[in-house]
Amino acid sequence: SDRYDFDSFRIGIQPFQADFRGFLFQDQQLGLRFFGTRDNNRFQYNVAAFWRLEKDTNSGLNAVLQSPRDDFLFIANAYRQDFLIPALTSQITVAYNRNREGDDVQIDDNGFPVRPALLGTLRGRDYDVVYLGYNADGRVGRFNLTASTYLALGQDRDNIFTNRSASIRAGFAAAELSYDYNWMRFRLSGLYASGDGDPYDDTQTGFDAI
């Protein structure tokens, strides 16, 4: 456009960070991503789908010679500068994680089991989780602010403690407030993730990022 707004499409293994601090998802995965800007770059957006790859046991890098996992991530987010107040950038995120590895057995290069987890009934899991999030980054007067909050909703078809289907209802919040004085910066940070007080019922309330 006249102000250099653009739309772009990227295919292949690429870095992607779901929010300002990467709380929900931060990785380099095989994906399709459509992204761009509007309104003189005051509005930015991403719409992406990722097919998650296995990781090398010792380096942590993508194991591109192995078959990709049966784990997909579909995500969309949008950023708006000077929203809710001037100098604050707000972002909303919607993500859907679809996993069908209930029958998958994965042993790493050192001979240790990776999937299923050595916990509970020792069975794999199939699950669908939708994450709804709001994130903010910027300034409020003299204070710097970064904040994130997420709600996870979905279904786990095989609770590892009961072998029954269970609903997923979990939450997460984090914030960092800082103040600059001369050459010093004072910070106050906090993070909360919901836990599960009764893992044997049919509702899972422990929060886990992608």
Backbone torsions as a table, in degrees:
resi	resn	phi	psi	omega
1	SER	NA	-178.9	179.0
2	ASP	-62.3	-25.0	179.7
3	ARG	-107.1	19.2	173.9
4	TYR	67.0	24.3	167.9
5	ASP	-68.0	153.0	-172.2
6	PHE	-148.7	164.6	167.1
7	ASP	-126.6	138.8	-176.4
8	SER	-140.7	150.5	178.9
9	PHE	-126.8	128.7	-176.8
10	ARG	-127.6	131.6	-179.8
11	ILE	-122.5	134.2	175.7
12	GLY	128.3	-174.1	176.5
13	ILE	-71.9	123.4	-172.0
14	GLN	-150.3	150.2	177.6
15	PRO	-74.3	145.1	176.7
16	PHE	-152.2	135.6	178.4
17	GLN	-126.2	123.2	-170.8
18	ALA	-72.5	-27.3	-178.4
19	ASP	-147.4	-176.7	-172.7
20	PHE	-60.6	-37.4	-177.0
21	ARG	-107.2	-1.0	179.2
22	GLY	71.8	28.7	-179.4
23	PHE	-63.8	-42.7	-173.9
24	LEU	-83.5	-45.5	-176.3
25	PHE	-159.1	131.1	175.7
26	GLN	-151.9	108.4	-174.1
27	ASP	-165.7	174.7	171.7
28	GLN	-117.2	108.0	-174.1
29	GLN	-131.7	165.2	179.1
30	LEU	-74.6	120.4	-174.6
31	GLY	-158.4	172.3	171.7
32	LEU	-116.1	128.9	-175.8
33	ARG	-137.4	127.4	175.2
34	PHE	-112.9	124.1	-173.7
35	PHE	-149.9	162.7	179.4
36	GLY	176.8	-168.9	-176.6
37	THR	-136.1	162.1	175.5
38	ARG	-146.4	165.6	172.0
39	ASP	55.2	52.5	177.6
40	ASN	58.9	40.5	177.4
41	ASN	69.6	13.8	176.5
42	ARG	-80.7	-18.4	176.9
43	PHE	-122.3	129.6	179.4
44	GLN	-131.3	151.0	-177.7
45	TYR	-146.2	155.6	173.0
46	ASN	-138.4	136.9	169.2
47	VAL	-131.7	119.5	-170.9
48	ALA	-145.3	155.7	173.4
49	ALA	-133.3	132.1	-178.0
50	PHE	-126.0	138.2	173.6
51	TRP	-106.4	110.3	-168.3
52	ARG	-74.8	137.3	-178.7
53	LEU	-97.7	155.4	171.2
54	GLU	-68.7	155.3	178.0
55	LYS	-106.7	142.8	174.0
56	ASP	-62.2	138.0	-173.5
57	THR	-58.7	-44.9	-170.0
58	ASN	-99.8	-30.2	-178.5
59	SER	-92.9	-24.5	-175.7
60	GLY	78.7	2.6	178.8
61	LEU	-83.1	166.6	178.0
62	ASN	-63.2	132.4	176.1
63	ALA	-92.1	84.3	-171.1
64	VAL	-72.2	-14.7	179.2
65	LEU	-87.9	-7.3	175.5
66	GLN	-95.0	157.1	177.8
67	SER	-65.1	139.9	177.4
68	PRO	-61.5	158.0	179.8
69	ARG	-73.2	160.4	172.9
70	ASP	-88.0	58.9	-173.7
71	ASP	-142.2	117.5	-175.1
72	PHE	-121.2	145.4	176.5
73	LEU	-125.2	125.3	173.8
74	PHE	-116.1	126.2	-171.8
75	ILE	-143.8	144.0	174.9
76	ALA	-139.1	138.0	174.3
77	ASN	-145.0	161.1	-179.5
78	ALA	-143.4	137.6	179.8
79	TYR	-113.9	140.6	174.8
80	ARG	-136.0	120.3	177.7
81	GLN	-75.6	149.8	177.9
82	ASP	58.7	40.4	176.5
83	PHE	-135.3	130.3	-8.0
84	LEU	-65.4	-27.7	177.7
85	ILE	-135.3	160.8	175.9
86	PRO	-59.2	146.0	177.8
87	ALA	76.7	5.8	177.4
88	LEU	-118.3	127.6	175.5
89	THR	-97.7	123.8	179.0
90	SER	-104.4	146.3	179.1
91	GLN	-137.7	136.8	171.7
92	ILE	-113.6	144.5	-176.8
93	THR	-134.0	135.8	171.3
94	VAL	-127.9	124.3	-177.7
95	ALA	-134.9	144.6	177.7
96	TYR	-128.1	119.4	179.3
97	ASN	-107.5	116.5	-178.8
98	ARG	-112.0	118.1	-178.5
99	ASN	-123.7	131.1	178.4
100	ARG	-131.4	54.7	-179.0
101	GLU	-108.7	25.3	-178.8
102	GLY	-61.1	-30.1	-179.5
103	ASP	-104.2	12.0	-175.5
104	ASP	-92.3	136.9	173.7
105	VAL	-120.4	122.5	-177.0
106	GLN	-126.5	124.2	177.2
107	ILE	-114.1	131.0	-177.8
108	ASP	-78.1	177.1	-174.9
109	ASP	-66.7	-16.9	178.7
110	ASN	-96.0	5.5	176.0
111	GLY	87.7	10.9	-179.9
112	PHE	-98.8	140.7	179.2
113	PRO	-70.3	136.8	178.0
114	VAL	-107.0	-48.2	177.1
115	ARG	-134.7	135.9	-3.3
116	PRO	-73.7	162.5	-179.6
117	ALA	-65.6	145.4	179.3
118	LEU	-80.4	67.9	-175.5
119	LEU	-155.0	142.7	175.4
120	GLY	66.7	-128.3	-174.6
121	THR	-83.1	-0.2	179.7
122	LEU	58.8	35.2	177.1
123	ARG	-114.1	152.8	175.9
124	GLY	-72.3	173.7	-175.5
125	ARG	-133.0	144.2	166.6
126	ASP	-114.6	131.6	-178.2
127	TYR	-150.6	156.9	174.5
128	ASP	-130.2	124.8	-178.2
129	VAL	-133.2	131.9	173.6
130	VAL	-108.9	129.9	178.1
131	TYR	-109.7	128.4	175.3
132	LEU	-115.5	125.5	-173.3
133	GLY	-139.7	152.6	170.2
134	TYR	-127.9	135.0	-179.3
135	ASN	-134.0	149.9	-179.9
136	ALA	-140.4	146.8	178.4
137	ASP	-152.8	129.1	179.0
138	GLY	157.3	-142.5	-176.4
139	ARG	-129.1	144.4	171.9
140	VAL	-124.3	97.2	-173.4
141	GLY	64.6	-124.6	179.1
142	ARG	-87.0	-1.3	-175.2
143	PHE	-102.2	141.8	171.1
144	ASN	-91.3	139.5	-176.3
145	LEU	-137.4	132.1	168.1
146	THR	-130.7	129.3	-176.2
147	ALA	-145.6	148.6	177.5
148	SER	-143.1	143.7	172.6
149	THR	-145.8	138.6	-177.9
150	TYR	-136.9	146.9	171.8
151	LEU	-120.9	128.0	179.7
152	ALA	-108.9	125.3	-179.4
153	LEU	-131.7	137.0	178.8
154	GLY	173.2	-157.6	-175.3
155	GLN	-141.1	128.9	172.6
156	ASP	-106.4	118.6	-173.4
157	ARG	-78.2	-16.1	-179.5
158	ASP	-141.5	88.5	174.8
159	ASN	-59.1	126.2	-173.3
160	ILE	-68.7	-10.2	178.2
161	PHE	-101.5	-23.0	-173.5
162	THR	-124.7	-13.6	-173.7
163	ASN	64.7	13.6	177.4
164	ARG	-107.1	162.2	173.7
165	SER	-69.4	144.3	-178.2
166	ALA	-140.8	144.5	175.6
167	SER	-82.5	146.3	178.1
168	ILE	-106.8	122.3	178.7
169	ARG	-141.2	99.3	-173.2
170	ALA	-143.0	159.8	-177.8
171	GLY	-140.4	160.4	-177.1
172	PHE	-149.0	143.1	175.1
173	ALA	-150.6	141.9	177.0
174	ALA	-149.7	148.0	179.2
175	ALA	-153.8	148.6	173.1
176	GLU	-135.0	124.3	178.2
177	LEU	-114.1	131.0	-179.9
178	SER	-136.2	157.7	-177.2
179	TYR	-137.8	129.3	-179.5
180	ASP	-97.2	129.0	176.4
181	TYR	-135.2	111.2	-176.3
182	ASN	58.0	-120.9	179.6
183	TRP	-97.7	7.7	-176.8
184	MET	-107.7	149.4	174.1
185	ARG	-128.1	123.2	178.7
186	PHE	-101.7	131.6	-175.0
187	ARG	-124.8	144.5	172.1
188	LEU	-131.5	119.5	-176.2
189	SER	-123.2	148.2	176.1
190	GLY	-149.3	147.6	179.4
191	LEU	-143.8	137.7	177.8
192	TYR	-136.0	133.8	172.8
193	ALA	-131.7	133.2	-177.9
194	SER	-67.8	145.3	176.9
195	GLY	-109.1	-175.7	-178.9
196	ASP	-122.6	107.9	-178.0
197	GLY	-75.3	-19.2	-179.6
198	ASP	-140.7	90.3	-177.5
199	PRO	-71.0	-6.1	-177.3
200	TYR	-98.3	0.7	175.8
201	ASP	-88.6	-170.2	-175.6
202	ASP	-103.1	23.9	175.5
203	THR	-133.3	123.7	179.4
204	GLN	-101.3	116.5	-175.4
205	THR	-112.1	4.8	177.4
206	GLY	-81.3	124.0	-177.4
207	PHE	-79.5	138.2	174.9
208	ASP	-141.9	132.1	176.7
209	ALA	-75.2	171.2	-178.1
210	ILE	-64.6	NA	NA
